[in-house]
């Protein structure tokens, strides 16, 4: 579905991001996996080498709030694979602090990665995409961008912002043949969720009509669809992948 395309996936070393890296490789894309630290990137690359041709993927770890580091990373990717066709802005962090205890620096840290980095990477990638005649930008939102959450206001606020970026950039960049969409996962079996005790997992499952939490591969399937030509007339959409959960 993505043969001949080059994709960049931020936050690609684990969880939904790593599942998306594998899904894109399985479907013919060349992939640049971006992570926050050299050691996590190298670990992810070693895993990929067991199943995929190492000439089809690279790993980088730029500061996503540094214009110069993003520019250097994208130039490396373009020189390696010849194009930049798909950007998946997946890197993000969360917190569950109550408002009364919420430190301003923690709120700012969430906004820096969850919002500012999406803007920075989208702007840099869109220039390449416009010059080559089009492309796809995909953002990771969240079910809490729709429903909010009872604590940790920074995370849902950041994902509301991601939705706004998605819809606005879709309208702005359509004339340049760049589609912009987002995937809003629900409770998904990432390492963090898998480590939770059953006493916490079961109440979460009770809010999901499908009766289970999602798998990272199921979210990756949504990214694959939106990145592919099967979604050629879809832009400005926030695709919920949450089993119809409500919190």
Secondary structure, 3 states (H helix, E strand, C coil): CCCCCEEEEECCCCHHHHHHHHHHHHCCCEEEEECCCHHHHHHHHHHHCCCCCHHHEEEECCCCCCHHHHHHHHHHHHHHHCCCCEEEECCCCCCCCCHHHCCHHHHHHHHHHHHHHHHHHHHHHHHHHHHHCCEEEEEECCCHHHHCCCCCHHHHHHHHHHHHHHHHHHHHHHHHCEEEEEEEECCECCHHHHCCCHHHHHHHHCCCCCCCCECHHHHHHHHHHHHCHHHCCCCCCEEEECCCCCC
